[in-house]
């Protein structure tokens, strides 16, 4: 009610302007019939107000409730819509909107139906578009337009409105887009004489990255029986949450350290080996992780039938500095391996399979458990990794190629809908391509 009765959106002022407009006509100061140039201007203004859909203006010789209006004395006496008429007008506009547009001539038809000037329906249309653009939830639509939530529900059901959860993405400059295009093109084979080019095999490439796993996530969804009590969860601090960082690649390796407890507390006795999280993951911590966990895992688990020339891809975070010391260099070339490190383009999480989906799947599995300590969290994450379906890993690498195709089509931009290619269905039919063309 407040929306239609208040002056917050200037509608009261709009009606006063309309009243002055009709007074201007009624005094004979404007001849809209014989001044063809002004009539053309009015039509052009009508085009702009209606988004290019309706060029009509109300004819001078119209009838209101069967009574003809005399030419030269105004088209009609001005009146203000009642609250129910406003609601009906808003509902009809919303139901007939397609995106932010209306069918050709719709606003003129609504003006004749409700016996108002076309500028009134146009102004309401602009107000509706403004609030639809500002709305974030279904209730915000209802509050902004002061209409029934059932109307919004019907519009969503008919496909006239849709919901979308928007997240912030890293900003891309022209240099970022060029670097992304060059990166994708480096994975494309030269154009063959016959057929289309395709992506080269990525089996020699390993993606690594870090990921925080939390003991107690901020929100959880539970399915309960009608008589079950709602779960109650609490934590000591919302800011300092118990969490652990893992580096993913041929396993998930935690950044932790082990210290002997110096004092007895309610949680442990003196002399107990205590697990602590490495809070500052700097270049020394990265070097230790690579040298003692990542590279040994490659030596142990690398398929023997594949070449031992390996590229390790990671982002260009500040701690990600390739060590140049002799010990690290020898480890990269031990057992006939040739391990090199490459940096993916900046602001390009979508070019790393771990950020693209692998981490999310493992985290969803880990969130099905309820660890109570850091040691339990480490164990649950390890179990989630072991329970991770390797077929999903294969699908994620195929998704990476579909993202690369989108990057080429969008000229390096990342403003696109993640493509869905029905990988599992195609795989069941034996039609899934491992290298896109």
N, C-alpha and C positions, 0 to 999 in steps of 0.2 A: 504493500500500500504506500509506503513512504516514497518509493521510486516514482510513482505517478503523481504524488501530491507535492513533493519537494521541488526545490529549484536547483538541485545539485547538478543536474545535467543540462541546465539551460532550457528545458522544454517550455517552462513558463514564458521565458523571454521570446522563444520561437513563436509561440502563439500570439504574443503581443505584436511581434513584427508582422505576422500574417494579418492581424486586424488592421494595422496601419496600411498594409498593402491594399486591402479591400476598400478602405476609406479613400485611398488615393485614386482607385479606379472609379468609385462612386461619385467623386467630385468632378469627373470628366477631364482630369489632368493627363490622362493617358488613353490613347486610342490604339488598342491592340489589334483592331481589325484592319485599318487602312495603312498603318505604318509597317510596311513589309520588312524594312530593315530591322526594326525592333522585334518583330515577330520572329525573324530568322535568328536573332540573338537569343531570344527566349528559348527557341528550340535547341540551339546549341548548348545553352545552360542545362536544359533538360537532359540532353545526351550525357553530359558530364555527371549530373547528379545521379543518374540511374545506371552508371557503370557501362553505358553504351548499349543497353538492352532496349530502352523505350524512348522513342523520339517524340511521342505524342504529347500534346498539351490538351487540356480540357477545352472543348469548343465553346465559343461564346454563346451559341444558342443551345443551352442544355435545359432540361426540365428537372425541377426538384419537386418530387411527390406530385407529378402531373401538371405543375404550374410553370409555364414558360417564363424565362427571365428576360426583362426588357433590355435591349441593347443600349449601351451608353450609360446605364444606371447601375453598373456592377453586375456580376454574374449571379450572386446569391447573397443572402445575409449570412454573415460568419457565425459559426457555432463551435463549441468545444466538445470534443469527444467525451463520452461518459467513461467511467472506469471499466465497465464491461466491454464497451466498444474498443477501448485501448487493448484490453486483454485479447479480444478476438482478432484485432489487427495484428498484434505481435505473434499470436499463434499461427495465423495464416501465412505470415512472412516466413516464420521459422520452418513450417512444414514444406514450403515451396522453394526454399533456398537450396541451391546446389553449390556447395563450397561457400564462396562469398558473393555469389551472383544469383539473380532471379530470372525467370523466363521473360521473353520479350513482351513488353506491354503490361506486365503484372501490376506494377505500381499504379498505373493509370486506371486499371480495372478496379483495384482496391479503393482508389480515390472516388470513383463513381459509385461503387457499392456502398461506401460509408458516407457519401455525400460530403466530402472534404476536398480541399485543393490537393493537387498532386504533390506539391511541396511538403505537405504534412506527411504523406506516406513515405516520401523520400527521406525526410528527416528521421522518421522512426527506423527506417531501414539502416541509415548510417549509425544510429545509436545502438541498434542490435549488433551490427558488425563490430562496433567498437568493443562491446562487452563480451562478445564471443571470443574476440582476440585476447582479452584480458583474463578470461576464465581459466581456472586451473583444475577444478573438480566439478562434479555434477551439482553439488550444493552451491558452489560459487555461481554457476549458471543460474540456478534457481533464485539465489539472493540478488544477483545483478539485474535480472529481468523481472523479478517478482511474479513469477508464474509457478504453476504447479509442477512438482517434480515428475509427475506422471507424463507431462508433455515432453520433458527432456528424455524420459525413458522411451517413449514412443518414437521420438526422433532417432535415438540411437538404434532402436530395433529396426526401423525402416532404412537405416544406413545413411540418414541425413546428417548425423553427428557421429563422430568416432573419438575414442580416447587415445591418447598417446603420452607415454612417459618419456620426457626429454631429459637428457643428461648433457653436462658440459663436456665438450671435446677440446683437445689441444688445438690452439690456434695455429694456422698454417700461413706462412708468408710465401711469396713467389719462389724464393730460394728453396724452401722446404718442398714445395710441389715439384720443382725441377729435380731435386735430389730423389724424391720418391719415384718419379718417372724413370730416372737413370737406373735406380736400384731394380725396379721391376724388369726393365729391358735387359739388364744383365743376366736375368734368368730365362730369357727367351732365346731359343735357337735361331740362327740366321734364317731368313726367308728361303724356303726350298724352291726349286724350280717348278714343282707340282704340289699343289695343296697349300694349306695354311701353316704358319709357324706354330710351334708348340713350346711349352715350358720344358726346360731341361730337368733331368732327374735331380732331386734334392736329397737323395739318400746319404750323401757325404756331408750334409749340413746338420749341425746340432744347434738348437736354440737353448739359451740359458737365461735365467732371470731370477729375481728375488721376489718373495711373496710373504706377507704377514698372515699368520693364522692365529685366530683369537680363541681364547679359552671359553669366553661367554659372549657371543655376538649380541649386538644391540637389540635385535628383534628376532623372535622365533614364531613360527606358526604351529599350533598344536591341533590335533583332531581328537576331541574328547567325547565320551559318552554323556548323555543328558544329565546324569547324576554326579559326574566327576567334578571335583573342584578345579578351579583355574590354577595352573601352576604359578608359583610365586618365585621370582628370581631376584637376587640382590647381589651387589658388588660393592667393594669398599670405596672405589672412586670411579667416576665416569671418565675421568681424564687419563688416569694411569691404569690401563687395562692390562691384564696378564696375557701376553702374546709372545709368539716366537717367529723369527724370520727364517725362511727356508730358501735354499737355492735349488731350483728344479732342473734336472737333466739326468737321465739314466737313474733316477731316484730323487728323493727330496732330502737334502742335507741341512740340518738345523745349524744356525749360528748360536751355539751355546758353549759355555765353559763350565768346568767342574771344580768346585772349591770345597775344602774341608771346613765344616762349621766350627767356628772358634768358641762359641758359647752354646749352652743349652737353652732351648726355647720350647714353647708349647707345640711347635711343629716338628722339631728334630732334636736329637741329642747331640752333645758335643762330640766332634770327631766324625760326624756323618758326612758322607760325600754328597754335596749339594749341587743341584743343577741350576745354573743361572743363564739368563739371556744376554747375549752380546748386544748391548744397546746401541753402540756406535759401530756400524758396519763401514769401516774405512778401507783404504786400499790394502792395508796390511791384513785385515780380516779376509778380504777377497782373495789375496794371494795365498793365504793359508788354506782357504776353502778349495781353491783350484788345485793346489799342489798336493793336498792330502786326501781329497775326496773326489773331485770331478775328474781329473786326469787319470787317477787309478781306476775309477769306474769305467772309463773309456777303454783302457787297456784290458780290463777284465771282460766286459760285456760286448765289445764291438764284434759284429758278425764276421767270421773269418773269410767269407767269400767276397766281401766288399773291399775296395781299395782303402788303404790306410792314410790317404791324403784327406784330412778332415778340416772343415771350416766351422769354427765355433762363433755363432752370431749372438751378440748382446747389444744392449743400448749404450749410449754414450754418457751414462751417469758418471759423475766425477770419480767415484771409487773404482770404476772399471778402467783400470790402467794395466796394460799388459806388462808384467814384470820382465826385466831385461837381464836378470842375474843368471849366472851359469847353471845353478841348480834347477831353476824353472825351465830354461832352454833345453837342458838335457832331458827333463821329464817329457817335454813336448815331442822329442825325437827318439824316445826310448822304444824298444821292441819294433823298430821299423816304421813307426808312426811319424807323420808329418802334420802336426796340429798347428793351425794358424787361427788368429782371432780377427774378426771383422766387425765393424760397427754398423748397425742398421741406421737408416735415416732418422734424423731427429723428429720428435713429435709423431712417431709412427709405431704406436703399440699394436696396430692392426697388421703389422708385418712380422709379428712374433707369435708362433703358435701357442706358447704358454699364456700370453696375455689374451690371445684370441679365443681360448676356450678350455685349454687343459687345466689351468689353475682353477677355473670356475667349477669344473666338474669335480675335481678332487676336494675342493672346499665344501661343495654341497654334500659329498659323502661324509666328510669329517663332521659337519654340522648335525648329522644324525646321531652323534654320540654326545655324552655329557661329561666331559672330563672335569675333575675337581682340582687338579694340580698341573704344574708344568710338565712333570714326567708323564702323566697320563695324556696330556695334549700331544706330546711328542710321539707317544705310542699310537694314539688314534690317527694322527696324520700319516704315520708309517703304514697303518692298516688301510687307510683310504688310498694310498698310492698302490699298495699291493692289490686292492680290489678294483683298481681302475681298469676298465675294459680297453685293451690295446686297439680294438677296432675303432673306438672313438678317437684314438690318437691318429689313426689313418684318415678318418673323416676330417679331422681338424686340418691336416696338411692339404687335403683337397679344398677345404674352405679357404685356406690361405691363397690358393691359386685363383679361386673365384674372386677374392678380394683384389688380387693383383689385376685381374681383368677389369674390374670396376675402376681401379686407380688409373689404368690406361684410358678408359673411356671418359673419365671425369677430369683428365689432364692433371693428375696428381692430387686432386681434391679428395676429401674423405666424406663429403656430404652425399651419401647414398644409403639406401636401405640394404642391410646385409642380405646377400642373395641366398635363396633356398633352392637347392637343386635336387632334393629328395634322394640323398646319398644312400640311405639305408635301403630304400625301395629299389633303386637302380643296382645296388650291390647284390640284392637277393635275386635279381634277374640276370646278373652277370654282365651288366651294361655300364658299370661305373668306370669312368676314365680316371686313371691315376695321374695322367699328365694332360692338362687342358690344352686345347688349340684355340 
